[in-house]
Amino acid sequence: MLRGASIAVGDGESVGLFGPNGHGKTTLLRSISGLLRPWAGSIRFQDRDITGWSPRQIVEAGLIHVPQANTMFPRMTVLENLTLGAYSPRARPHRRRNLERVFDLFPRLADRRTQTCQTLSGGERQMAALGVGLMGEPTMLMLDEPTLGLAPLMKEVLARAITEIATSGVTLLMVDQDINLLLEVCQREYLLEGGETSLELQEGERIREEQVLEMYFGSAEASGGTMDDA
Amino acid sequence: MTLETAFAILLSATISGSLYAMMASGLSLVWGTLGVFNFAHGSLLLLAAYVAWTVGKVGGPAVQGPLAIAVMLAAMAVFGFLLYLTTVRPLIGRSNAELAVIISTISAMIIIRNVVQFAWGPLPKQVPALGSSSITVFGTVISSHQIVVILIGPLLLLGIAAFLKFARVGLAVRSVEQNPDAALLVGVNPQFIYALVFAASAVLAAIAGYLLAGIQFLTPDFGGDPLLKAFIVIVLGGLNSLLGAFVAAYVVGLIEALAIFFLGLFWAPVILFVVIIVVLLVRPQGLLGGAR
């Protein structure tokens, strides 16, 4: 449930979105990509009001959502997954170029192109999911916890790839629980708490560790307040 | 058993198996993509055969054959789409869609059957067989129609498999089946895919109906047995496996042919169900159905 969540992402900017589980991060992304219809409020992309557009129209506009911890299409090969990433008329003409780009970014996917996605490791699945997103010729990419459950080393590989994608000019909105990762990859961050954006970190601003701990575990006062709300 | 008898049994098994594969493929495709059973699938065979008969009758000998088949296939594709619009589309997405579609497609089955009886009457009709020549192999006569049946089953299956594997829209069909949300996020329109799959399944049913009508007399009860066979085949083969349905079709054909030869016609269903019960006890997911 979202209420009073408001975020703005500039052209070419990378913005992070963090906050505890169940506080609306995924819901926000699903609303933007058209999987969910908001009851109120508006979503704008490149000076157009896209509120209520179908996912297909939103993909065609170049706003691509890579969903969370997702194996995409588990019983299809990596290559078939990537081919489907370029399903939209917008992306089809650039299929070959984008495929090369994905394989350059993730050489491991090139090695595993004939394997089905369900046989990949967690990190490789995330690479495949990111690759599917890139195949859609995105102007803006929304990533939902792209490093969830991965080992530190693999996390670093993905973080570098995501930074590279952002540097290439793709606008980025990235959801993660790992604040350090967001600080590394993104220029600005929002905190989403209880369905609201309750904090915005500008570039160079750092969040204190106590603030983070308080958010996840709550101080005595804060947890009392939550109980009252419930 | 002599070589001649063995060959005759195998031939009969192959002809039935090929027909069963055609009947089951459309049903399997709909189940795999939409997750619903189309109980009107048998009525599609029925309707297709009557349409073909009418086109042939109205057009006279000149229109028989290719043109009648083309008209019938086009008509059935449109009809399959309409069937989807009326019986499935309003219900899909609901929490009880699977059950609701059973009811709506059973209603469609009853309506189609009765409309056919009303429009064409209860008297048996005959759709001419494809060609009238025949060859004799090992003492068994094989008509040209039977040869067509034997060839078209595997060809259709190969065609469907290639479409699902290589065509852009074929990939989209599989994407909707495997992960509807992710399919939406790459820009696939599931409603279009569902409609397409239903139209395609109607065309597959039509081909089966036309070929079956060249072997059996056509009556308004024509669709019941094929529907049952198609169900048996896809349950035996494994619900989500097109290859499983293909293999199971020939297994069912072979069981029937053996049972008919050794025990007689009336024992065939008994033996068939016994074998299926045993197979499902050992492999509840069907012959080639894997865990999803």
Boltz contact constraints between the chains, C-beta under 6 A:
constraints:
  - contact:
      token1: [A, 55]
      token2: [B, 184]
      max_distance: 6.0
  - contact:
      token1: [A, 56]
      token2: [B, 187]
      max_distance: 6.0
  - contact:
      token1: [A, 56]
      token2: [B, 189]
      max_distance: 6.0
  - contact:
      token1: [A, 59]
      token2: [B, 187]
      max_distance: 6.0
  - contact:
      token1: [A, 65]
      token2: [B, 185]
      max_distance: 6.0
  - contact:
      token1: [A, 72]
      token2: [B, 182]
      max_distance: 6.0
  - contact:
      token1: [A, 73]
      token2: [B, 175]
      max_distance: 6.0
  - contact:
      token1: [A, 73]
      token2: [B, 178]
      max_distance: 6.0
  - contact:
      token1: [A, 73]
      token2: [B, 179]
      max_distance: 6.0
  - contact:
      token1: [A, 75]
      token2: [B, 178]
      max_distance: 6.0
  - contact:
      token1: [A, 80]
      token2: [B, 171]
      max_distance: 6.0
  - contact:
      token1: [A, 84]
      token2: [B, 171]
      max_distance: 6.0
  - contact:
      token1: [A, 84]
      token2: [B, 175]
      max_distance: 6.0
  - contact:
      token1: [A, 84]
      token2: [B, 186]
      max_distance: 6.0
  - contact:
      token1: [A, 85]
      token2: [B, 186]
      max_distance: 6.0
  - contact:
      token1: [A, 87]
      token2: [B, 186]
      max_distance: 6.0
  - contact:
      token1: [A, 87]
      token2: [B, 187]
      max_distance: 6.0
  - contact:
      token1: [A, 87]
      token2: [B, 188]
      max_distance: 6.0
  - contact:
      token1: [A, 88]
      token2: [B, 187]
      max_distance: 6.0
